[in-house]
Amino acid sequence: PETTQPQQPAPQQEDEGGTVSAMAATAITWEDFTRAHTTTSLTCISARYAHSCAFCASNNDYQLEYSNSWCTGPNDTFNSCITCDKAWLTDIQPIYLPDGDLINVIVEHNAASPDVVEFRLESGSAVTWWKQVGLVGGGDHWKVWNENGNSWCNWPSASTANCNTNSQWTSIVTGPGSYFVFSKAKGVFAVHTEMYKLYNLADRLSGGDRVTFRWTKD
């Protein structure tokens, strides 16, 4: 979609993009987007078959199978140890944001003019309810939101339909008071609610960057 360049915003109605609840949002950090639980486990990588008693007795990874086998000792050649080929596998599970959301972040360098920073919002295929990301700073509040596969920039009019990318001057984005605010529809009545605020934008963003937030689970 064509990028909306920074400009003096037109007067906006209070409900442009949908009224957003004034409920206090949770402050998050860049690291919160990538936090994960990492576990390793000894896992079968083959079907089960008979190992020799000597093999199981001499290998620490097969001690449980050895103790549960009919083997009378390592030199027992009459019985066997039923197990499988094993390997240590790593499992990485993302840690959800406080309200059960997962938002992936991609920063592309030199994707825009060096005097601006672009921001984009996408929703995963299973996410259909209203989502919004806004960039607050310099007295402005630039927004991108989407719902049911459609997206808009700043307000839902024909001129911004299918727009999922907005931008702001680099000097404002990297200023100390600027932040992103993430909002979503919540509850039976789908109330538009501010959920998270992301500060310290200059830690990750600089002129010419495009940051894409992909809301993959809500």
C-alpha positions as CSV (number, residue, x, y, z in Angstrom):
1,P,0.0,0.0,0.0
2,E,1.1,3.5,-0.7
3,T,2.7,5.1,2.3
4,T,1.0,8.1,3.9
5,Q,3.6,10.8,4.4
6,P,3.7,13.0,7.5
7,Q,1.6,16.1,7.2
8,Q,-0.5,18.4,9.3
9,P,-3.4,16.2,10.3
10,A,-6.9,17.2,9.3
11,P,-9.3,17.9,12.2
12,Q,-10.5,14.5,13.4
13,Q,-13.7,13.4,15.0
14,E,-13.4,11.7,18.4
15,D,-14.5,8.3,17.0
16,E,-12.2,8.1,14.0
17,G,-10.9,4.6,13.9
18,G,-13.4,3.7,16.6
19,T,-13.6,5.2,20.1
20,V,-10.8,3.8,22.3
21,S,-11.3,3.1,26.0
22,A,-9.3,5.2,28.4
23,M,-8.4,2.1,30.4
24,A,-4.7,2.2,31.4
25,A,-2.5,0.4,29.0
26,T,0.4,-1.8,30.1
27,A,3.9,-0.6,29.4
28,I,6.0,-3.1,27.4
29,T,9.5,-3.2,26.1
30,W,11.0,-4.3,22.8
31,E,12.1,-7.5,24.5
32,D,8.6,-8.5,25.4
33,F,7.8,-9.2,21.7
34,T,10.5,-11.9,21.6
35,R,10.4,-13.5,25.0
36,A,10.1,-17.3,24.9
37,H,10.3,-20.4,27.0
38,T,13.1,-22.8,25.8
39,T,13.1,-26.4,26.9
40,T,15.2,-29.4,25.9
41,S,14.0,-33.0,26.1
42,L,15.3,-36.4,25.1
43,T,12.9,-37.5,22.4
44,C,12.5,-40.6,20.2
45,I,13.5,-40.0,16.6
46,S,12.8,-43.5,15.5
47,A,10.3,-46.3,16.1
48,R,10.8,-48.5,19.1
49,Y,12.9,-51.6,18.7
50,A,15.1,-53.9,20.7
51,H,18.5,-52.8,21.9
52,S,21.0,-55.1,23.6
53,C,21.1,-55.1,27.4
54,A,24.8,-54.0,27.2
55,F,23.8,-51.0,25.1
56,C,21.1,-49.8,27.5
57,A,23.2,-50.4,30.6
58,S,26.1,-48.4,29.3
59,N,24.1,-45.4,28.0
60,N,22.7,-42.9,30.5
61,D,20.0,-41.9,28.0
62,Y,18.5,-45.4,28.2
63,Q,18.7,-46.0,32.0
64,L,14.9,-45.9,32.4
65,E,14.3,-48.5,29.7
66,Y,17.1,-50.6,31.1
67,S,15.6,-50.6,34.6
68,N,12.1,-51.5,33.1
69,S,13.5,-54.3,30.9
70,W,13.9,-58.0,31.5
71,C,17.7,-57.6,31.4
72,T,19.4,-59.4,34.3
73,G,22.6,-57.5,33.7
74,P,24.8,-55.9,31.0
75,N,26.0,-59.3,29.9
76,D,22.5,-60.7,29.4
77,T,22.2,-61.7,25.7
78,F,19.0,-63.6,26.1
79,N,16.8,-60.6,26.9
80,S,16.7,-57.1,25.3
81,C,16.0,-53.5,26.1
82,I,13.0,-52.1,24.1
83,T,13.6,-48.5,23.3
84,C,14.2,-46.1,20.3
85,D,16.9,-43.9,18.9
86,K,16.9,-40.7,20.9
87,A,18.1,-37.1,20.4
88,W,18.0,-34.0,22.5
89,L,15.5,-31.6,20.9
90,T,14.8,-28.0,21.7
91,D,11.3,-26.6,22.0
92,I,10.8,-22.8,21.9
93,Q,7.4,-21.5,23.0
94,P,6.7,-17.7,22.8
95,I,5.6,-15.9,26.0
96,Y,2.3,-14.1,25.5
97,L,1.8,-10.4,26.3
98,P,-0.2,-9.8,29.4
99,D,-3.6,-10.1,27.8
100,G,-2.7,-13.2,25.8
101,D,-1.5,-11.5,22.6
102,L,1.3,-12.4,20.3
103,I,2.8,-9.5,18.2
104,N,5.7,-10.2,15.9
105,V,8.0,-7.3,15.0
106,I,10.2,-6.9,11.9
107,V,12.4,-3.8,11.4
108,E,13.6,-3.1,7.9
109,H,16.4,-0.6,7.5
110,N,16.6,1.7,4.5
111,A,13.1,0.9,3.5
112,A,11.8,4.5,3.6
113,S,13.1,8.0,3.2
114,P,15.7,8.8,5.9
115,D,13.7,11.7,7.3
116,V,10.8,9.4,8.2
117,V,10.1,6.2,10.0
118,E,7.3,4.0,8.7
119,F,5.1,1.8,10.8
120,R,2.8,-1.0,9.5
121,L,0.1,-3.2,11.1
122,E,-0.9,-6.6,9.9
123,S,-3.1,-9.3,11.4
124,G,-2.6,-13.0,11.2
125,S,-5.1,-15.2,9.3
126,A,-6.9,-16.2,12.5
127,V,-7.1,-12.6,13.9
128,T,-10.2,-10.8,12.6
129,W,-11.3,-8.5,15.4
130,W,-10.4,-4.8,15.3
131,K,-6.7,-4.0,16.0
132,Q,-4.9,-0.7,16.0
133,V,-1.4,0.6,16.4
134,G,-0.9,4.4,16.9
135,L,2.2,6.5,17.0
136,V,1.9,9.3,19.6
137,G,4.4,12.1,19.6
138,G,4.9,15.7,18.5
139,G,1.3,16.5,19.3
140,D,0.1,14.1,16.7
141,H,-1.5,10.6,16.8
142,W,-1.0,8.8,13.6
143,K,-2.9,5.5,13.4
144,V,-3.2,2.3,11.4
145,W,-5.8,-0.3,12.1
146,N,-7.5,-3.3,10.5
147,E,-10.5,-5.5,11.0
148,N,-11.8,-8.6,9.1
149,G,-9.0,-8.4,6.5
150,N,-9.5,-4.7,5.8
151,S,-7.2,-1.9,6.9
152,W,-7.1,1.9,7.1
153,C,-4.7,4.7,7.9
154,N,-5.9,7.5,10.3
155,W,-9.6,7.2,9.6
156,P,-11.9,4.9,7.6
157,S,-12.5,6.8,4.4
158,A,-12.2,5.8,0.8
159,S,-8.9,7.5,0.5
160,T,-7.2,5.3,3.1
161,A,-9.0,2.0,2.4
162,N,-6.5,-0.9,2.2
163,C,-3.7,1.3,3.7
164,N,-1.8,-0.5,6.4
165,T,1.3,1.7,6.5
166,N,1.8,5.2,8.0
167,S,4.8,7.3,8.8
168,Q,6.1,10.1,11.0
169,W,9.2,12.4,10.9
170,T,12.3,10.7,12.3
171,S,12.9,13.5,14.7
172,I,9.5,12.9,16.3
173,V,9.7,9.1,16.4
174,T,13.1,9.1,18.1
175,G,12.1,11.9,20.5
176,P,12.0,11.0,24.2
177,G,8.2,11.5,24.6
178,S,7.1,9.4,21.6
179,Y,5.5,6.0,21.9
180,F,3.5,3.3,20.1
181,V,0.1,2.4,21.6
182,F,-1.5,-1.0,20.7
183,S,-5.3,-1.3,21.0
184,K,-7.8,-4.1,20.3
185,A,-11.5,-4.9,20.6
186,K,-12.3,-6.7,23.8
187,G,-15.2,-8.4,25.5
188,V,-18.8,-9.3,24.4
189,F,-19.3,-5.7,23.1
190,A,-15.9,-5.5,21.4
191,V,-14.9,-2.4,23.2
192,H,-11.9,-0.7,21.6
193,T,-9.4,-0.7,24.4
194,E,-5.8,0.5,24.7
195,M,-3.7,-2.5,25.8
196,Y,0.0,-1.8,25.5
197,K,2.4,1.2,25.2
198,L,5.9,0.9,23.8
199,Y,8.4,3.6,24.7
200,N,12.1,4.1,24.0
201,L,11.5,3.9,20.2
202,A,15.0,5.3,19.5
203,D,16.5,2.1,21.0
204,R,15.5,0.2,17.8
205,L,14.4,2.7,15.2
206,S,16.2,5.3,13.1
207,G,15.6,7.3,10.0
208,G,14.6,5.2,6.9
209,D,13.3,2.3,9.0
210,R,10.0,0.5,8.5
211,V,8.7,-1.4,11.5
212,T,6.0,-4.0,10.9
213,F,3.8,-5.2,13.8
214,R,2.0,-8.5,13.0
215,W,-0.7,-9.3,15.5
216,T,-0.8,-13.1,15.3
217,K,-2.8,-14.1,18.3
218,D,-5.4,-12.3,20.5
